[in-house]
Amino acid sequence: MKTPSVVSIASRTRGFSRYLSDLPLAAENLLAQKIRTALTGLGMVFGVGAVIGMLAIGAGARQESLRFIEELGVRNLLVQSRSATDFQELQVRRRSSPGLTERDVRILQANIDALELISPSKSLRPARMLPKPPHDPPDLIGVRPSYAAIHNLETVEGSFFDAQQDEASAPVCVLGEKTKVELLGYGPAVGKYIKVNDTWVQVIGVLARQLNSSSASSAAQGQDRNNAIYIPLSTYQYRFWDNSFLKDDLDGIDLRLKPGADSIETAKVATAILNSTHHNIPDFSVIVPADLLEQQQRTQTIFTYVMVAIAAISLLVGGIGIMNIVLATVLERTREIGVRRATGARRNDIVRQFLTESVLISVCGGVLGIAFGYFLSWLIARTAEWKTIVTPSSIVIAFGVSMAVGVVFGIYPAMKASRVDPIEALRYE
């Protein structure tokens, strides 16, 4: 019972050893035409490098999207006000809807059972600041203390303001990372004062760097979360005045749901409640980060597939180049084939010889292509400031495809070489 398997293993071992024994001869034949071999391998180098580079771009974009959605919170709901574009539109809206107000906060709080935390928000762009920022002035954003927990905000200096400071309308603030550097430099900021419009506020905390995205609620309002000053909402309402009459009382309401809650279904409930209080006036939007996460993943997957398909064309072109060169080599070495056949070489030996050469070209091109892929990923990250991640799977895929291309496109020339008539080959000049 064991004899067939032993024989089978022995035959496979002999077949593998034949391919290994053909490697020196294949390398010698390829090195005899160095320039032609190098130009043929370039197609594989660029093809493998392009595939790795495209997959690295896709992996980097996917990770950035996931990190950003995690910062928004997969259990969060973000209700955003839609400002009127002109006074006439505002008048039409106000006949039926008061816009986003504190009343909406209380109604949502009372009617959403899955609600864990809630924070209304209001923002403005200061007209004057001391110290004066060198670039765009930061946004002043009034929020409740729960805002930090909802958005997983971490402080690198000091702490976020608490409920007592909010109730007392305390003149305190927490700075975004960019705001802190531009206003107060790189030294400690806690305890220092800044002047926003006509009000002095004391810095009690500095946030860690935040991610930004065009799909985010903050970016949708033109806000940079790193270039912001956070103050208690009651302080904002008591000490500051927004002269933009087109905006609602609140810019947004951020909610965090309890663990296990269905955010998409809860978003439908919140939308229905607000439609009722706003009399179906579309002056707000409800953003579901969990839904955004699913959409981003689908988009990134399609994006990656398209880029890899485009990059794979380079591998196809490289394979065609290998086939073309090996066919030319067969024609040049017709007499050599005849001599080998006349001295006892079988058709399988001829197939193996030329197939080994084509696979060797693709393997060498694949190895160099991996190095080129790393360089391409680094270059894209450096010049375009786009995060790239070279994953082991992308290397395995690109290198595996390059080997497959060498085999597939080398079979036809190898088979053609094996079918050469030995008599005619020996007469060939």
C-alpha positions as CSV (number, residue, x, y, z in Angstrom):
1,M,0.0,0.0,0.0
2,K,2.9,2.4,0.8
3,T,4.9,1.6,-2.4
4,P,2.9,3.8,-4.9
5,S,3.1,6.9,-2.6
6,V,6.9,6.3,-2.2
7,V,7.3,6.0,-5.9
8,S,5.2,9.1,-6.5
9,I,7.3,11.1,-4.1
10,A,10.5,9.9,-5.6
11,S,9.3,10.8,-9.1
12,R,8.3,14.3,-8.0
13,T,11.7,14.7,-6.3
14,R,13.5,13.7,-9.5
15,G,11.4,16.2,-11.5
16,F,12.2,19.0,-9.1
17,S,15.9,18.1,-9.2
18,R,15.8,18.3,-13.0
19,Y,14.4,21.9,-12.8
20,L,17.2,22.8,-10.3
21,S,19.8,21.3,-12.6
22,D,18.5,23.4,-15.5
23,L,18.9,26.6,-13.5
24,P,22.6,27.1,-14.2
25,L,22.2,26.5,-17.9
26,A,19.2,28.8,-18.0
27,A,21.1,31.5,-16.1
28,E,24.1,31.1,-18.5
29,N,21.8,31.5,-21.6
30,L,20.2,34.6,-20.2
31,L,23.4,36.2,-19.1
32,A,24.7,35.7,-22.7
33,Q,22.2,38.3,-23.7
34,K,22.4,40.7,-20.7
35,I,20.8,43.8,-22.3
36,R,17.9,41.9,-23.9
37,T,17.2,39.9,-20.6
38,A,17.3,43.1,-18.6
39,L,14.9,44.9,-20.9
40,T,12.6,41.9,-20.8
41,G,12.7,41.8,-17.0
42,L,11.9,45.5,-16.7
43,G,8.3,44.8,-17.7
44,M,7.9,42.5,-14.7
45,V,9.7,44.9,-12.4
46,F,7.4,47.8,-13.2
47,G,4.3,45.5,-13.1
48,V,5.1,44.0,-9.7
49,G,6.1,47.4,-8.4
50,A,2.9,49.0,-9.6
51,V,0.7,46.3,-8.1
52,I,2.4,46.7,-4.7
53,G,2.3,50.5,-4.9
54,M,-1.5,50.5,-5.7
55,L,-2.3,48.0,-3.0
56,A,-0.2,50.1,-0.6
57,I,-2.2,53.2,-1.5
58,G,-5.5,51.3,-0.9
59,A,-4.3,49.9,2.4
60,G,-3.2,53.3,3.6
61,A,-6.4,55.0,2.6
62,R,-8.4,52.2,4.3
63,Q,-6.5,52.5,7.5
64,E,-6.9,56.3,7.6
65,S,-10.6,56.0,7.0
66,L,-11.0,53.4,9.7
67,R,-9.1,55.4,12.2
68,F,-11.1,58.5,11.4
69,I,-14.5,56.7,11.7
70,E,-13.2,55.2,15.0
71,E,-12.5,58.8,16.2
72,L,-16.0,59.8,15.2
73,G,-17.3,56.8,17.1
74,V,-19.1,53.9,15.6
75,R,-21.8,54.2,18.3
76,N,-22.3,57.9,17.6
77,L,-25.0,59.9,15.8
78,L,-24.2,63.3,14.6
79,V,-27.1,65.7,14.0
80,Q,-26.0,68.7,11.9
81,S,-27.8,72.0,11.2
82,R,-28.2,73.1,7.6
83,S,-27.9,76.8,7.4
84,A,-30.1,78.8,5.1
85,T,-28.4,80.3,2.1
86,D,-30.2,83.6,2.2
87,F,-32.7,85.6,4.2
88,Q,-35.7,84.6,2.1
89,E,-35.0,80.9,2.6
90,L,-34.6,81.6,6.3
91,Q,-38.0,83.3,6.5
92,V,-39.7,80.3,4.7
93,R,-38.1,77.9,7.2
94,R,-39.0,79.9,10.3
95,R,-42.7,79.8,9.4
96,S,-42.6,76.1,10.2
97,S,-39.4,75.2,12.0
98,P,-37.4,77.0,14.7
99,G,-34.2,75.2,13.5
100,L,-31.9,73.2,15.7
101,T,-32.4,74.3,19.3
102,E,-32.0,73.2,22.9
103,R,-35.6,72.0,22.8
104,D,-34.4,69.4,20.3
105,V,-31.8,68.3,22.7
106,R,-34.3,67.8,25.5
107,I,-36.7,65.9,23.2
108,L,-34.0,63.6,21.9
109,Q,-32.9,63.0,25.5
110,A,-36.4,62.0,26.6
111,N,-37.3,59.8,23.6
112,I,-34.2,57.8,22.6
113,D,-33.9,54.9,25.0
114,A,-30.5,53.8,23.7
115,L,-29.0,57.3,24.4
116,E,-25.9,57.3,26.6
117,L,-24.4,60.7,26.1
118,I,-25.4,63.9,24.3
119,S,-23.8,67.2,23.6
120,P,-25.1,70.2,21.6
121,S,-22.5,72.4,19.9
122,K,-22.3,75.9,18.6
123,S,-19.3,77.6,16.7
124,L,-18.1,80.8,15.3
125,R,-15.0,82.2,13.6
126,P,-13.5,84.9,15.9
127,A,-13.0,88.4,14.4
128,R,-10.0,89.2,16.7
129,M,-7.6,87.2,18.7
130,L,-4.6,87.7,21.0
131,P,-2.0,86.3,20.4
132,K,-2.7,86.8,16.7
133,P,-2.5,83.6,14.8
134,P,-0.1,83.5,11.8
135,H,-2.6,81.7,9.5
136,D,-6.4,81.1,9.6
137,P,-7.9,81.9,13.0
138,P,-9.2,78.8,14.9
139,D,-12.9,78.1,15.3
140,L,-14.4,78.7,18.7
141,I,-16.7,75.8,19.5
142,G,-19.0,75.6,22.5
143,V,-19.8,72.1,23.7
144,R,-20.8,70.2,26.8
145,P,-18.2,68.3,28.9
146,S,-19.7,65.0,27.5
147,Y,-18.4,66.0,24.0
148,A,-14.9,64.8,24.9
149,A,-16.2,61.3,25.9
150,I,-18.5,61.1,22.8
151,H,-15.5,61.8,20.4
152,N,-12.8,60.1,22.5
153,L,-10.8,63.3,22.8
154,E,-7.5,62.9,24.7
155,T,-5.5,65.7,26.2
156,V,-1.8,65.8,26.1
157,E,-1.8,68.7,28.6
158,G,-4.2,69.5,31.4
159,S,-7.8,68.2,31.1
160,F,-11.1,68.9,29.4
161,F,-13.5,71.2,31.3
162,D,-16.1,69.6,33.6
163,A,-19.8,70.1,34.4
164,Q,-19.2,72.5,37.2
165,Q,-17.2,74.8,34.9
166,D,-19.9,74.5,32.3
167,E,-22.7,75.5,34.8
168,A,-20.6,78.4,36.0
169,S,-20.0,79.7,32.5
170,A,-16.3,79.7,33.4
171,P,-13.9,81.5,31.0
172,V,-11.8,78.5,30.3
173,C,-10.8,76.7,27.1
174,V,-9.2,73.6,25.6
175,L,-7.0,74.1,22.5
176,G,-6.5,71.9,19.5
177,E,-3.0,70.8,18.7
178,K,-2.5,73.2,15.8
179,T,-4.1,76.2,17.7
180,K,-1.8,75.6,20.7
181,V,1.3,75.7,18.5
182,E,0.3,78.8,16.5
183,L,-0.9,80.8,19.5
184,L,1.4,79.8,22.3
185,G,4.3,77.9,20.7
186,Y,5.7,74.6,21.7
187,G,6.1,75.3,25.4
188,P,3.5,74.4,28.2
189,A,0.1,76.1,27.5
190,V,-2.0,75.3,30.6
191,G,-2.5,78.3,32.8
192,K,-1.9,80.8,30.0
193,Y,-4.6,83.2,28.7
194,I,-5.8,84.0,25.2
195,K,-8.2,86.7,24.1
196,V,-11.1,85.7,21.8
197,N,-12.9,88.8,20.4
198,D,-13.4,90.8,23.7
199,T,-13.1,87.9,26.2
200,W,-10.1,86.5,27.9
201,V,-10.2,82.8,28.5
202,Q,-7.7,80.6,30.4
203,V,-6.2,77.5,28.8
204,I,-6.9,74.4,30.9
205,G,-6.0,71.7,28.4
206,V,-4.5,70.8,25.0
207,L,-5.9,68.0,22.8
208,A,-3.9,65.3,21.1
209,R,-3.7,65.6,17.3
210,Q,-7.0,64.7,15.6
211,L,-7.7,63.2,12.2
212,N,-9.8,65.2,9.7
213,S,-11.9,63.9,6.8
214,S,-14.3,65.5,4.2
215,S,-16.9,63.1,5.4
216,A,-16.8,64.2,8.9
217,S,-19.4,66.4,10.6
218,S,-16.7,69.0,11.6
219,A,-15.2,69.1,8.1
220,A,-18.6,69.4,6.6
221,Q,-18.8,72.8,8.3
222,G,-15.4,73.8,7.2
223,Q,-13.8,73.1,10.6
224,D,-10.4,71.8,11.3
225,R,-10.5,69.8,14.6
226,N,-6.9,70.6,15.3
227,N,-7.4,74.3,14.7
228,A,-10.1,74.8,17.2
229,I,-10.8,76.3,20.7
230,Y,-13.3,74.3,22.8
231,I,-15.2,76.2,25.5
232,P,-18.2,75.3,27.7
233,L,-21.4,75.8,25.8
234,S,-22.9,78.0,28.6
235,T,-19.7,80.1,28.4
236,Y,-20.2,80.5,24.7
237,Q,-23.9,81.5,25.1
238,Y,-23.2,83.9,28.0
239,R,-20.0,85.6,26.8
240,F,-20.0,85.4,23.0
241,W,-22.4,86.5,20.2
242,D,-22.6,85.0,16.7
243,N,-23.8,87.8,14.3
244,S,-24.7,85.3,11.5
245,F,-28.4,85.5,11.5
246,L,-28.7,82.7,8.9
247,K,-27.5,80.0,11.4
248,D,-29.7,78.1,13.9
249,D,-29.4,78.3,17.7
250,L,-27.2,75.2,17.6
251,D,-24.8,74.0,14.9
252,G,-25.1,70.3,15.9
253,I,-26.1,67.7,18.4
254,D,-23.8,64.8,19.0
255,L,-25.1,61.6,20.6
256,R,-23.4,58.4,21.8
257,L,-25.6,55.3,22.0
258,K,-25.4,52.5,24.6
259,P,-23.3,49.4,23.7
260,G,-25.3,47.0,21.5
261,A,-27.6,49.7,20.2
262,D,-28.4,49.6,16.5
263,S,-27.1,53.0,15.3
264,I,-28.8,52.9,11.9
265,E,-32.3,52.1,13.4
266,T,-31.7,54.7,16.1
267,A,-30.8,57.3,13.5
268,K,-34.2,56.6,11.8
269,V,-35.9,57.2,15.1
270,A,-34.0,60.5,15.7
271,T,-34.8,61.6,12.2
272,A,-38.5,60.9,12.7
273,I,-38.5,62.8,16.0
274,L,-36.8,65.9,14.5
275,N,-39.0,65.8,11.4
276,S,-41.9,66.0,13.7
277,T,-40.6,69.0,15.7
278,H,-39.3,70.7,12.5
279,H,-42.6,70.0,10.6
280,N,-40.6,68.1,7.9
281,I,-38.5,71.1,7.0
282,P,-35.1,69.7,5.8
283,D,-33.0,72.0,7.9
284,F,-30.9,69.3,9.5
285,S,-29.0,66.1,8.6
286,V,-28.3,62.9,10.6
287,I,-24.8,61.4,10.1
288,V,-24.2,57.7,11.1
289,P,-20.5,57.0,11.4
290,A,-21.2,53.2,11.4
291,D,-23.0,53.6,8.1
292,L,-20.1,55.8,6.9
293,L,-17.7,53.1,7.9
294,E,-19.5,50.5,5.7
295,Q,-19.7,52.9,2.8
296,Q,-16.0,53.8,3.1
297,Q,-15.1,50.1,3.2
298,R,-17.1,49.4,0.0
299,T,-15.6,52.4,-1.8
300,Q,-12.1,51.6,-0.8
301,T,-12.5,48.0,-1.9
302,I,-13.7,49.1,-5.3
303,F,-11.0,51.7,-5.5
304,T,-8.3,49.1,-4.7
305,Y,-9.7,46.6,-7.2
306,V,-9.7,49.2,-10.0
307,M,-6.1,50.4,-9.3
308,V,-4.8,46.8,-9.1
309,A,-6.5,45.9,-12.4
310,I,-4.8,48.9,-14.0
311,A,-1.5,48.0,-12.5
312,A,-1.9,44.3,-13.6
313,I,-1.9,45.5,-17.2
314,S,1.8,46.2,-16.7
315,L,2.3,42.5,-15.7
316,L,0.4,41.4,-18.7
317,V,2.6,43.6,-20.9
318,G,5.6,42.1,-19.2
319,G,4.4,38.6,-19.8
320,I,3.9,39.4,-23.5
321,G,7.4,40.7,-23.6
322,I,8.7,37.4,-22.1
323,M,6.8,35.4,-24.6
324,N,8.2,37.5,-27.5
325,I,11.8,37.2,-26.3
326,V,11.6,33.5,-25.7
327,L,10.1,33.0,-29.1
328,A,12.9,34.9,-30.6
329,T,15.4,32.9,-28.6
330,V,13.9,29.6,-29.8
331,L,14.4,30.8,-33.4
332,E,18.0,31.8,-32.7
333,R,18.8,28.5,-31.0
334,T,17.1,26.1,-33.4
335,R,20.4,24.4,-34.2
336,E,21.1,24.0,-30.5
337,I,17.7,22.4,-30.0
338,G,18.4,20.0,-32.9
339,V,21.8,19.0,-31.4
340,R,20.2,18.3,-28.0
341,R,17.4,16.2,-29.6
342,A,19.9,14.3,-31.7
343,T,22.0,13.5,-28.6
344,G,19.0,12.0,-26.7
345,A,17.1,15.0,-25.1
346,R,13.4,14.4,-25.0
347,R,10.7,16.9,-25.7
348,N,10.1,17.4,-22.0
349,D,13.7,18.3,-21.5
350,I,13.4,21.1,-24.2
351,V,10.1,22.3,-22.6
352,R,11.8,22.4,-19.2
353,Q,14.8,24.3,-20.5
354,F,12.9,27.2,-22.1
355,L,10.2,27.3,-19.4
356,T,13.0,27.6,-16.7
357,E,14.4,30.5,-18.6
358,S,11.1,32.4,-18.8
359,V,10.3,31.7,-15.1
360,L,13.8,32.8,-14.1
361,I,13.2,36.1,-15.9
362,S,9.9,36.6,-14.1
363,V,11.3,35.6,-10.7
364,C,14.2,38.0,-10.9
365,G,11.9,40.7,-12.2
366,G,9.5,40.0,-9.3
367,V,12.2,40.3,-6.7
368,L,13.4,43.6,-8.1
369,G,9.8,44.6,-8.5
370,I,9.2,44.2,-4.7
371,A,12.1,46.6,-4.1
372,F,10.6,49.0,-6.7
373,G,7.2,48.7,-5.0
374,Y,8.6,49.7,-1.6
375,F,10.4,52.6,-3.3
376,L,7.2,53.6,-5.1
377,S,5.1,53.5,-1.9
378,W,7.7,55.6,-0.1
379,L,7.8,58.1,-3.0
380,I,4.0,58.5,-3.1
381,A,3.8,58.9,0.7
382,R,6.6,61.5,0.6
383,T,5.5,63.6,-2.4
384,A,1.7,63.3,-2.2
385,E,1.5,63.2,1.6
386,W,-0.7,60.1,1.3
387,K,-0.2,57.3,3.8
388,T,0.8,54.0,2.2
389,I,1.1,50.6,3.8
390,V,3.0,47.7,2.1
391,T,1.3,44.6,3.4
392,P,2.8,41.0,3.3
393,S,-0.3,39.9,1.3
394,S,0.4,42.5,-1.4
395,I,4.0,41.2,-1.8
396,V,2.8,37.6,-2.0
397,I,0.0,38.5,-4.5
398,A,2.3,40.5,-6.8
399,F,5.2,38.0,-6.7
400,G,2.9,35.0,-7.1
401,V,1.2,36.7,-10.2
402,S,4.6,37.5,-11.7
403,M,5.6,33.8,-11.4
404,A,2.3,32.7,-12.9
405,V,2.9,35.1,-15.7
406,G,6.3,33.6,-16.3
407,V,4.9,30.1,-16.5
408,V,1.8,31.0,-18.6
409,F,3.6,33.1,-21.1
410,G,6.6,30.7,-21.2
411,I,4.6,27.5,-22.0
412,Y,3.8,28.4,-25.6
413,P,7.4,29.2,-26.7
414,A,8.7,26.1,-24.8
415,M,6.1,23.8,-26.5
416,K,7.0,25.3,-29.8
417,A,10.7,24.6,-29.2
418,S,10.0,21.0,-28.2
419,R,8.1,20.4,-31.5
420,V,11.1,21.4,-33.7
421,D,12.1,18.5,-36.0
422,P,15.6,17.5,-35.1
423,I,16.6,16.8,-38.7
424,E,15.4,20.2,-39.9
425,A,17.0,21.9,-36.9
426,L,20.4,20.4,-37.6
427,R,20.1,21.8,-41.2
428,Y,19.1,25.2,-39.9
429,E,21.7,28.0,-40.4
